[in-house]
């Protein structure tokens, strides 16, 4: 029997994030990076994970700031796939921030699994360093990372990545694809809690 996709923590605060009250002409933005484990350990889970991530994108597409609809920008990464460059930590930016939901959907659902070296801290840090998150404190900035291996793999600590996320006002949300208790012991919940 396939393991059901479990959500450890999702802290969507769409209805409560601050609008640009001090600058009504500034367009509110929602920036989201989707980070998906495409290692072989995700075989049988990958389609559920893609569907869950896409449901999140759909929910965010309906967000409002007062009566205005914020600009929704989505970026996409895959990690843990042996077909990716080892020198890059088996991480690939599939798509930079984009508002084209058709392209985002096409790229997301085209991802396939292969091999496995899953470095959660490294992919979070990579997305924080190489995506243009902006400096507007009123924008909603989110990372959703989905996978099924321990959050603690590799030298780069998820705690370091969380610290950088806090500096950039980015909230990390984790989706553990597997047994709830394994997600807790694998530090997926703690990874989310560190960025509130």
N, CA, C and O of each residue as an XYZ file, in Angstrom:
784
protein
N       0.833     -1.178      0.000
C       0.000      0.000      0.000
C       0.877      1.240      0.000
O       1.839      1.317      0.764
N       0.558      2.207     -0.843
C       1.370      3.416     -0.932
C       1.171      4.281      0.303
O       0.078      4.371      0.862
N       2.260      4.910      0.707
C       2.184      5.824      1.836
C       1.432      7.072      1.409
O       1.686      7.613      0.333
N       0.521      7.526      2.229
C      -0.230      8.725      1.905
C       0.611      9.961      2.161
O       1.430     10.002      3.079
N       0.391     10.961      1.335
C       1.075     12.229      1.497
C       0.562     12.899      2.760
O      -0.639     13.111      2.929
N       1.493     13.229      3.642
C       1.116     13.890      4.890
C       1.665     15.305      4.905
O       2.827     15.531      4.567
N       0.841     16.244      5.294
C       1.293     17.616      5.451
C       1.694     17.811      6.901
O       0.858     17.742      7.802
N       2.977     18.056      7.120
C       3.417     18.306      8.486
C       3.043     19.714      8.917
O       2.498     19.920     10.001
N       3.340     20.674      8.062
C       3.048     22.043      8.460
C       2.865     22.896      7.225
O       3.729     22.927      6.348
N       1.772     23.569      7.158
C       1.586     24.574      6.115
C       1.041     25.801      6.822
O      -0.018     25.750      7.448
N       1.753     26.882      6.721
C       1.382     28.082      7.463
C       0.894     29.164      6.512
O       1.382     30.294      6.540
N      -0.065     28.812      5.674
C      -0.600     29.805      4.763
C      -1.341     30.883      5.550
O      -2.273     30.598      6.302
N      -0.913     32.100      5.363
C      -1.545     33.222      6.049
C      -2.061     34.206      5.012
O      -1.924     35.420      5.168
N      -2.646     33.679      3.966
C      -3.071     34.501      2.839
C      -4.032     35.591      3.280
O      -3.910     36.740      2.854
N      -4.983     35.241      4.129
C      -6.006     36.214      4.489
C      -5.511     37.251      5.482
O      -6.190     38.253      5.710
N      -4.339     37.035      6.080
C      -3.881     37.953      7.118
C      -2.596     38.700      6.778
O      -2.136     39.512      7.580
N      -1.998     38.446      5.598
C      -0.749     39.142      5.346
C      -1.027     40.610      5.057
O      -2.069     40.963      4.503
N      -0.065     41.472      5.446
C      -0.254     42.916      5.383
C      -0.299     43.418      3.956
O       0.485     43.002      3.102
N      -1.247     44.336      3.714
C      -1.282     45.014      2.432
C      -0.368     46.229      2.509
O       0.107     46.592      3.586
N      -0.127     46.848      1.374
C       0.753     48.018      1.322
C      -0.009     49.267      1.755
O      -0.248     50.168      0.951
N      -0.386     49.312      3.030
C      -1.172     50.432      3.534
C      -0.419     51.753      3.416
O      -1.018     52.794      3.148
N       0.898     51.705      3.616
C       1.697     52.927      3.563
C       1.979     53.373      2.134
O       2.352     54.525      1.915
N       1.812     52.505      1.182
C       2.076     52.825     -0.216
C       1.026     52.133     -1.088
O       1.298     51.089     -1.682
N      -0.172     52.718     -1.163
C      -1.269     52.048     -1.862
C      -1.004     51.825     -3.351
O      -1.661     50.993     -3.976
N      -0.033     52.571     -3.934
C       0.261     52.396     -5.364
C       1.172     51.201     -5.615
O       1.274     50.728     -6.747
N       1.836     50.709     -4.570
C       2.732     49.558     -4.738
C       1.891     48.292     -4.889
O       0.972     48.047     -4.107
N       2.215     47.500     -5.894
C       1.474     46.257     -6.142
C       1.967     45.175     -5.190
O       3.159     44.874     -5.138
N       1.045     44.601     -4.447
C       1.374     43.509     -3.528
C       1.848     42.306     -4.317
O       1.329     42.030     -5.399
N       2.835     41.579     -3.785
C       3.319     40.376     -4.448
C       3.278     39.187     -3.497
O       3.474     39.317     -2.289
N       3.019     38.035     -4.082
C       3.191     36.760     -3.394
C       4.249     36.012     -4.185
O       4.061     35.719     -5.366
N       5.362     35.703     -3.533
C       6.447     34.975     -4.189
C       6.589     33.617     -3.519
O       6.713     33.515     -2.298
N       6.567     32.575     -4.346
C       6.582     31.204     -3.834
C       7.618     30.393     -4.599
O       7.652     30.411     -5.829
N       8.463     29.681     -3.856
C       9.377     28.718     -4.470
C       8.908     27.320     -4.092
O       8.755     27.001     -2.913
N       8.681     26.490     -5.104
C       8.311     25.095     -4.909
C       9.576     24.255     -5.076
O      10.227     24.317     -6.118
N       9.927     23.469     -4.054
C      11.130     22.644     -4.082
C      10.700     21.183     -3.971
O      10.154     20.769     -2.948
N      10.946     20.411     -5.016
C      10.432     19.045     -5.063
C      11.560     18.031     -5.162
O      12.423     18.124     -6.036
N      11.542     17.061     -4.257
C      12.470     15.933     -4.268
C      12.098     15.026     -5.439
O      10.994     14.485     -5.495
N      13.052     14.867     -6.385
C      12.797     13.992     -7.537
C      13.738     12.786     -7.524
O      14.124     12.278     -8.577
N      14.099     12.335     -6.325
C      14.912     11.124     -6.196
C      14.020      9.894     -6.333
O      12.794      9.995     -6.274
N      14.652      8.721     -6.519
C      13.883      7.482     -6.681
C      13.064      7.115     -5.452
O      12.080      6.385     -5.564
N      13.454      7.610     -4.285
C      12.660      7.289     -3.099
C      11.261      7.896     -3.177
O      10.376      7.537     -2.400
N      11.072      8.817     -4.121
C       9.763      9.446     -4.309
C       8.896      8.691     -5.325
O       7.761      9.088     -5.592
N       9.429      7.612     -5.885
C       8.611      6.791     -6.791
C       7.314      6.407     -6.068
O       7.353      5.978     -4.914
N       6.205      6.553     -6.718
C       4.926      6.228     -6.095
C       4.350      7.378     -5.290
O       3.168      7.362     -4.947
N       5.171      8.377     -4.985
C       4.712      9.539     -4.210
C       4.757     10.816     -5.022
O       4.102     11.801     -4.681
N       5.537     10.800     -6.105
C       5.826     12.030     -6.838
C       4.559     12.687     -7.383
O       4.432     13.911     -7.351
N       3.635     11.891     -7.876
C       2.414     12.483     -8.434
C       1.554     13.128     -7.361
O       0.954     14.177     -7.592
N       1.492     12.503     -6.185
C       0.762     13.107     -5.065
C       1.414     14.424     -4.650
O       0.728     15.409     -4.376
N       2.741     14.429     -4.608
C       3.459     15.640     -4.209
C       3.221     16.767     -5.216
O       2.979     17.910     -4.826
N       3.289     16.447     -6.498
C       3.034     17.453     -7.534
C       1.622     18.015     -7.397
O       1.409     19.224     -7.481
N       0.668     17.120     -7.186
C      -0.722     17.548     -7.055
C      -0.908     18.451     -5.844
O      -1.622     19.451     -5.918
N      -0.264     18.101     -4.723
C      -0.367     18.921     -3.513
C       0.225     20.310     -3.754
O      -0.368     21.317     -3.368
N       1.389     20.361     -4.390
C       2.020     21.653     -4.682
C       1.142     22.481     -5.614
O       1.014     23.693     -5.440
N       0.546     21.834     -6.587
C      -0.302     22.567     -7.520
C      -1.568     23.084     -6.836
O      -2.044     24.170     -7.169
N      -2.116     22.332     -5.894
C      -3.276     22.805     -5.130
C      -2.918     24.071     -4.344
O      -3.733     24.985     -4.225
N      -1.703     24.115     -3.815
C      -1.251     25.298     -3.081
C      -1.178     26.496     -4.024
O      -1.625     27.589     -3.678
N      -0.615     26.292     -5.214
C      -0.548     27.365     -6.209
C      -1.956     27.861     -6.539
O      -2.191     29.068     -6.605
N      -2.883     26.939     -6.745
C      -4.262     27.333     -7.058
C      -4.879     28.160     -5.938
O      -5.524     29.175     -6.200
N      -4.687     27.734     -4.688
C      -5.220     28.495     -3.547
C      -4.640     29.907     -3.528
O      -5.363     30.883     -3.324
N      -3.343     30.004     -3.739
C      -2.686     31.309     -3.712
C      -3.146     32.209     -4.848
O      -3.131     33.433     -4.715
N      -3.552     31.618     -5.960
C      -3.988     32.421     -7.106
C      -5.283     33.184     -6.811
O      -5.626     34.120     -7.534
N      -6.002     32.793     -5.757
C      -7.237     33.476     -5.368
C      -7.034     34.478     -4.232
O      -7.997     35.098     -3.780
N      -5.817     34.643     -3.775
C      -5.540     35.548     -2.653
C      -5.896     36.982     -3.018
O      -5.765     37.397     -4.170
N      -6.345     37.725     -2.026
C      -6.700     39.128     -2.211
C      -5.991     39.980     -1.167
O      -5.722     39.537     -0.050
N      -5.700     41.200     -1.558
C      -5.190     42.225     -0.645
C      -6.221     43.339     -0.707
O      -6.176     44.194     -1.592
N      -7.152     43.322      0.241
C      -8.299     44.211      0.141
C      -9.149     43.741     -1.032
O      -9.630     42.608     -1.049
N      -9.328     44.626     -2.017
C     -10.059     44.251     -3.223
C      -9.125     43.919     -4.380
O      -9.573     43.491     -5.444
N      -7.831     44.117     -4.170
C      -6.852     43.884     -5.235
C      -6.320     42.453     -5.198
O      -6.252     41.820     -4.144
N      -5.949     41.966     -6.373
C      -5.315     40.656     -6.457
C      -3.807     40.866     -6.581
O      -3.350     41.504     -7.529
N      -3.033     40.339     -5.636
C      -1.577     40.504     -5.705
C      -0.993     39.775     -6.913
O      -1.604     38.857     -7.461
N       0.203     40.205     -7.314
C       0.947     39.485     -8.350
C       1.467     38.191     -7.730
O       2.155     38.223     -6.710
N       1.145     37.066     -8.334
C       1.623     35.769     -7.871
C       2.789     35.333     -8.746
O       2.653     35.212     -9.963
N       3.936     35.097     -8.115
C       5.152     34.680     -8.802
C       5.582     33.332     -8.235
O       5.760     33.193     -7.025
N       5.749     32.343     -9.106
C       6.122     30.994     -8.678
C       7.459     30.615     -9.300
O       7.672     30.817    -10.495
N       8.360     30.065     -8.487
C       9.616     29.487     -8.980
C       9.590     27.993     -8.671
O       8.890     27.551     -7.760
N      10.351     27.225     -9.431
C      10.333     25.772     -9.276
C      11.754     25.216     -9.268
O      12.569     25.538    -10.132
N      12.033     24.374     -8.276
C      13.306     23.664     -8.168
C      13.031     22.168     -8.065
O      11.997     21.745     -7.549
N      13.974     21.377     -8.566
C      13.999     19.954     -8.249
C      15.323     19.666     -7.564
O      16.329     20.328     -7.820
N      15.309     18.668     -6.688
C      16.539     18.304     -5.975
C      16.546     16.808     -5.718
O      15.501     16.158     -5.708
N      17.767     16.264     -5.505
C      17.904     14.856     -5.156
C      17.930     13.907     -6.334
O      17.920     12.691     -6.143
N      17.964     14.429     -7.538
C      17.908     13.603     -8.741
C      19.323     13.377     -9.260
O      20.042     14.339     -9.530
N      19.730     12.120     -9.404
C      21.094     11.815     -9.851
C      21.370     12.266    -11.277
O      22.526     12.289    -11.699
N      20.350     12.618    -12.017
C      20.550     13.163    -13.353
C      21.007     14.611    -13.328
O      21.349     15.174    -14.368
N      21.015     15.213    -12.151
C      21.455     16.600    -11.997
C      22.940     16.629    -11.671
O      23.524     15.602    -11.323
N      23.545     17.794    -11.783
C      24.981     17.949    -11.555
C      25.344     17.741    -10.086
O      24.767     18.365     -9.196
N      26.305     16.858     -9.853
C      26.790     16.628     -8.488
C      27.414     17.904     -7.922
O      27.237     18.225     -6.747
N      28.147     18.627     -8.775
C      28.805     19.864     -8.341
C      27.795     20.902     -7.849
O      28.138     21.765     -7.041
N      26.561     20.821     -8.327
C      25.497     21.741     -7.900
C      24.688     21.180     -6.739
O      23.667     21.752     -6.356
N      25.141     20.059     -6.177
C      24.434     19.452     -5.058
C      23.174     18.724     -5.470
O      22.255     18.559     -4.668
N      23.124     18.283     -6.739
C      21.935     17.612     -7.275
C      20.700     18.502     -7.148
O      19.616     18.050     -6.780
N      20.903     19.788     -7.469
C      19.849     20.801     -7.386
C      19.749     21.483     -8.746
O      20.762     21.767     -9.386
N      18.511     21.744     -9.180
C      18.324     22.476    -10.441
C      17.159     23.437    -10.316
O      16.065     23.071     -9.887
N      17.426     24.683    -10.705
C      16.329     25.637    -10.821
C      15.641     25.351    -12.153
O      16.213     25.577    -13.219
N      14.428     24.859    -12.080
C      13.664     24.523    -13.268
C      13.071     25.782    -13.882
O      13.023     25.925    -15.104
N      12.621     26.691    -13.025
C      11.937     27.896    -13.478
C      12.166     29.012    -12.468
O      11.961     28.832    -11.268
N      12.594     30.167    -12.969
C      12.710     31.357    -12.130
C      11.306     31.878    -11.843
O      10.333     31.358    -12.389
N      11.187     32.897    -10.995
C       9.863     33.428    -10.681
C       9.107     33.757    -11.966
O       9.612     34.458    -12.843
N       7.903     33.241    -12.053
C       7.059     33.430    -13.231
C       5.606     33.538    -12.781
O       5.206     32.960    -11.771
N       4.832     34.285    -13.545
C       3.391     34.378    -13.270
C       2.575     33.565    -14.274
O       1.345     33.571    -14.224
N       3.252     32.870    -15.182
C       2.579     32.076    -16.210
C       2.224     30.702    -15.637
O       3.051     29.791    -15.638
N       0.999     30.561    -15.152
C       0.585     29.323    -14.490
C       0.591     28.126    -15.423
O       0.802     26.998    -14.979
N       0.362     28.355    -16.708
C       0.406     27.241    -17.665
C       1.817     26.663    -17.766
O       1.998     25.445    -17.763
N       2.807     27.538    -17.856
C       4.202     27.093    -17.932
C       4.622     26.435    -16.625
O       5.307     25.412    -16.634
N       4.217     27.018    -15.504
C       4.560     26.444    -14.199
C       3.993     25.034    -14.078
O       4.697     24.115    -13.659
N       2.738     24.861    -14.438
C       2.094     23.543    -14.386
C       2.806     22.549    -15.296
O       3.074     21.414    -14.900
N       3.109     22.980    -16.513
C       3.785     22.099    -17.473
C       5.137     21.629    -16.925
O       5.465     20.445    -17.005
N       5.911     22.555    -16.372
C       7.247     22.215    -15.853
C       7.141     21.317    -14.616
O       7.907     20.364    -14.473
N       6.203     21.618    -13.733
C       6.034     20.836    -12.510
C       5.662     19.389    -12.833
O       6.287     18.458    -12.326
N       4.656     19.204    -13.669
C       4.149     17.861    -13.921
C       5.040     17.052    -14.873
O       4.825     15.853    -15.053
N       6.042     17.709    -15.484
C       6.998     17.004    -16.345
C       8.166     16.409    -15.563
O       8.935     15.627    -16.120
N       8.316     16.760    -14.286
C       9.450     16.275    -13.502
C       9.333     14.772    -13.246
O       8.246     14.257    -12.985
N      10.477     14.076    -13.326
C      10.534     12.634    -13.105
C      11.597     12.295    -12.069
O      12.484     13.103    -11.794
N      11.507     11.109    -11.502
C      12.455     10.674    -10.476
C      13.650      9.946    -11.090
O      13.558      9.348    -12.163
N      14.793     10.017    -10.363
C      16.008      9.317    -10.786
C      17.040      9.395     -9.670
O      17.428     10.491     -9.266
N      17.488      8.254     -9.168
C      18.585      8.237     -8.184
C      18.198      8.854     -6.865
O      17.019      8.886     -6.511
N      19.193      9.351     -6.124
C      18.825      9.963     -4.859
C      19.935     10.460     -3.968
O      20.657      9.665     -3.367
N      20.078     11.771     -3.875
C      20.936     12.442     -2.895
C      20.217     13.735     -2.531
O      20.411     14.766     -3.176
N      19.393     13.673     -1.500
C      18.448     14.745     -1.197
C      18.985     15.666     -0.106
O      19.151     15.244      1.038
N      19.256     16.910     -0.454
C      19.850     17.858      0.487
C      18.898     19.039      0.698
O      18.958     20.033     -0.024
N      18.034     18.917      1.681
C      17.002     19.931      1.922
C      17.590     21.301      2.251
O      17.183     22.314      1.682
N      18.550     21.321      3.174
C      19.166     22.599      3.546
C      19.782     23.294      2.351
O      19.665     24.511      2.204
N      20.446     22.518      1.491
C      21.125     23.090      0.325
C      20.131     23.663     -0.686
O      20.367     24.745     -1.224
N      19.028     22.966     -0.954
C      18.076     23.475     -1.942
C      17.335     24.700     -1.405
O      17.023     25.615     -2.166
N      17.055     24.725     -0.111
C      16.422     25.914      0.472
C      17.370     27.101      0.340
O      16.972     28.175     -0.111
N      18.629     26.901      0.736
C      19.592     28.001      0.658
C      19.799     28.459     -0.782
O      19.897     29.659     -1.039
N      19.867     27.518     -1.726
C      20.037     27.871     -3.129
C      18.885     28.758     -3.603
O      19.108     29.768     -4.271
N      17.662     28.382     -3.257
C      16.510     29.184     -3.694
C      16.510     30.562     -3.040
O      16.068     31.536     -3.649
N      16.997     30.652     -1.820
C      17.059     31.949     -1.140
C      18.136     32.850     -1.735
O      17.965     34.067     -1.808
N      19.239     32.252     -2.158
C      20.359     33.030     -2.692
C      20.153     33.460     -4.135
O      20.523     34.573     -4.508
N      19.566     32.591     -4.953
C      19.556     32.836     -6.387
C      18.232     33.307     -6.963
O      18.160     33.627     -8.149
N      17.194     33.358     -6.160
C      15.937     33.948     -6.602
C      15.866     35.384     -6.089
O      16.403     35.692     -5.024
N      15.216     36.248     -6.831
C      15.065     37.643     -6.434
C      13.788     37.788     -5.595
O      12.689     37.939     -6.130
N      13.960     37.739     -4.278
C      12.820     37.783     -3.365
C      12.315     39.198     -3.129
O      11.159     39.386     -2.750
N      13.170     40.201     -3.347
C      12.777     41.586     -3.110
C      12.875     41.945     -1.641
O      13.087     41.089     -0.782
N      12.716     43.231     -1.373
C      12.888     43.752     -0.011
C      11.611     44.292      0.605
O      11.650     44.858      1.697
N      10.483     44.132     -0.067
C       9.233     44.659      0.458
C       8.755     43.783      1.614
O       8.411     42.617      1.421
N       8.739     44.351      2.803
C       8.341     43.605      4.010
C       6.875     43.183      3.961
O       6.473     42.261      4.671
N       6.079     43.842      3.134
C       4.657     43.521      3.059
C       4.327     42.406      2.084
O       3.205     41.901      2.076
N       5.299     42.014      1.257
C       5.052     40.896      0.346
C       5.006     39.587      1.125
O       5.650     39.443      2.165
N       4.241     38.647      0.610
C       4.179     37.310      1.196
C       5.185     36.440      0.461
O       5.072     36.243     -0.749
N       6.176     35.914      1.191
C       7.258     35.138      0.583
C       7.297     33.761      1.230
O       7.485     33.632      2.440
N       7.117     32.731      0.401
C       6.961     31.371      0.907
C       7.820     30.383      0.132
O       8.016     30.522     -1.075
N       8.327     29.387      0.842
C       8.933     28.217      0.230
C       8.088     27.019      0.654
O       7.716     26.889      1.820
N       7.792     26.146     -0.308
C       7.172     24.856     -0.018
C       8.141     23.789     -0.490
O       8.431     23.687     -1.682
N       8.638     22.997      0.443
C       9.576     21.929      0.106
C       8.908     20.591      0.383
O       8.389     20.355      1.474
N       8.930     19.713     -0.625
C       8.302     18.393     -0.501
C       9.348     17.308     -0.726
O      10.155     17.386     -1.652
N       9.320     16.296      0.134
C      10.251     15.184      0.001
C       9.963     14.125      1.040
O       9.001     14.228      1.801
N      10.823     13.083      1.067
C      10.548     11.978      1.998
C      11.794     11.423      2.678
O      11.727     10.364      3.301
N      12.907     12.101      2.574
C      14.119     11.677      3.267
C      14.402     12.647      4.411
O      13.834     13.739      4.431
N      15.270     12.279      5.372
C      15.533     13.184      6.496
C      15.952     14.585      6.041
O      16.700     14.750      5.077
N      15.455     15.570      6.755
C      15.713     16.981      6.465
C      17.168     17.345      6.763
O      17.632     18.430      6.414
N      17.873     16.430      7.407
C      19.191     16.719      7.985
C      20.363     16.288      7.101
O      21.508     16.411      7.533
N      20.134     15.796      5.902
C      21.229     15.273      5.086
C      22.160     16.380      4.602
O      21.731     17.506      4.349
N      23.423     16.044      4.480
C      24.534     16.852      3.955
C      25.053     17.856      4.980
O      24.447     18.083      6.027
N      26.193     18.446      4.640
C      26.886     19.356      5.563
C      26.104     20.632      5.824
O      26.060     21.119      6.954
N      25.479     21.180      4.770
C      24.749     22.429      4.950
C      23.502     22.158      5.781
O      22.591     21.452      5.347
N      23.474     22.721      6.960
C      22.385     22.454      7.896
C      21.106     23.174      7.480
O      21.142     24.303      6.990
N      19.994     22.509      7.681
C      18.704     23.155      7.463
C      18.536     24.343      8.410
O      17.772     25.266      8.126
N      19.259     24.316      9.545
C      19.186     25.437     10.482
C      19.832     26.690      9.899
O      19.336     27.798     10.100
N      20.939     26.515      9.177
C      21.565     27.647      8.479
C      20.620     28.200      7.423
O      20.462     29.414      7.295
N      19.997     27.310      6.674
C      19.061     27.734      5.631
C      17.875     28.471      6.256
O      17.411     29.472      5.710
N      17.389     27.987      7.388
C      16.268     28.647      8.077
C      16.659     30.035      8.549
O      15.853     30.963      8.491
N      17.889     30.181      9.015
C      18.373     31.487      9.461
C      18.373     32.486      8.301
O      17.967     33.636      8.467
N      18.830     32.041      7.125
C      18.814     32.903      5.946
C      17.382     33.224      5.533
O      17.092     34.349      5.126
N      16.491     32.255      5.633
C      15.077     32.492      5.311
C      14.492     33.567      6.220
O      13.752     34.436      5.760
N      14.820     33.510      7.499
C      14.332     34.525      8.438
C      14.862     35.903      8.092
O      14.134     36.890      8.197
N      16.125     35.984      7.681
C      16.714     37.268      7.275
C      15.963     37.865      6.092
O      15.810     39.082      5.996
N      15.497     37.004      5.194
C      14.812     37.468      3.981
C      13.290     37.498      4.141
O      12.571     37.760      3.177
N      12.800     37.230      5.353
C      11.354     37.205      5.628
C      10.612     36.178      4.773
O       9.500     36.428      4.307
N      11.241     35.023      4.575
C      10.640     33.943      3.803
C      10.237     32.832      4.771
O      11.045     32.392      5.588
N       9.004     32.388      4.675
C       8.510     31.302      5.513
C       8.691     29.978      4.779
O       8.273     29.831      3.631
N       9.316     29.022      5.450
C       9.511     27.693      4.866
C       8.410     26.767      5.371
O       8.235     26.588      6.576
N       7.673     26.186      4.433
C       6.611     25.227      4.725
C       7.072     23.861      4.241
O       7.605     23.743      3.137
N       6.877     22.838      5.045
C       7.369     21.515      4.680
C       6.218     20.561      4.415
O       5.201     20.572      5.109
N       6.406     19.734      3.392
C       5.450     18.679      3.064
C       6.236     17.378      3.078
O       6.997     17.088      2.155
N       6.043     16.594      4.141
C       6.739     15.313      4.228
C       5.868     14.242      3.591
O       4.707     14.065      3.961
N       6.437     13.538      2.641
C       5.705     12.501      1.902
C       5.993     11.150      2.547
O       6.892     10.427      2.117
N       5.238     10.821      3.565
C       5.472      9.568      4.260
C       4.808      9.550      5.621
O       3.929     10.362      5.910
N       5.236      8.619      6.448
C       4.696      8.432      7.790
C       4.923      9.680      8.648
O       6.022     10.234      8.681
N       3.879     10.103      9.331
C       3.940     11.332     10.131
C       5.092     11.303     11.131
O       5.845     12.271     11.236
N       5.233     10.203     11.863
C       6.288     10.105     12.880
C       7.676     10.179     12.250
O       8.591     10.754     12.841
N       7.845      9.601     11.052
C       9.128      9.715     10.358
C       9.419     11.165      9.976
O      10.566     11.611     10.007
N       8.384     11.876      9.623
C       8.549     13.301      9.320
C       8.995     14.093     10.528
O       9.824     14.996     10.416
N       8.445     13.756     11.688
C       8.847     14.429     12.931
C      10.299     14.090     13.249
O      11.107     14.987     13.490
N      10.635     12.799     13.251
C      12.000     12.391     13.603
C      13.009     12.835     12.552
O      14.180     13.042     12.872
N      12.578     12.983     11.309
C      13.460     13.444     10.241
C      13.615     14.947     10.181
O      14.254     15.472      9.269
N      13.027     15.654     11.160
C      13.185     17.106     11.360
C      12.427     17.980     10.353
O      12.731     19.166     10.223
N      11.451     17.415      9.643
C      10.672     18.232      8.716
C       9.822     19.263      9.450
O       9.703     20.405      9.007
N       9.238     18.864     10.560
C       8.431     19.823     11.314
C       9.311     20.917     11.907
O       8.958     22.096     11.872
N      10.446     20.525     12.446
C      11.354     21.530     13.017
C      11.830     22.495     11.937
O      11.963     23.693     12.190
N      12.086     21.981     10.736
C      12.501     22.839      9.625
C      11.511     23.947      9.345
O      11.899     25.071      9.026
N      10.219     23.628      9.464
C       9.181     24.631      9.276
C       9.081     25.568     10.473
O       8.954     26.782     10.308
N       9.139     25.007     11.678
C       8.999     25.825     12.890
C      10.087     26.888     12.998
O       9.844     27.968     13.536
N      11.279     26.594     12.494
C      12.384     27.548     12.591
C      12.132     28.839     11.806
O      12.762     29.864     12.067
N      11.211     28.782     10.848
C      10.861     29.998     10.111
C       9.414     30.412     10.388
O       8.775     31.083      9.577
N       8.924     30.000     11.539
C       7.581     30.378     12.008
C       6.461     29.877     11.113
O       5.288     30.125     11.394
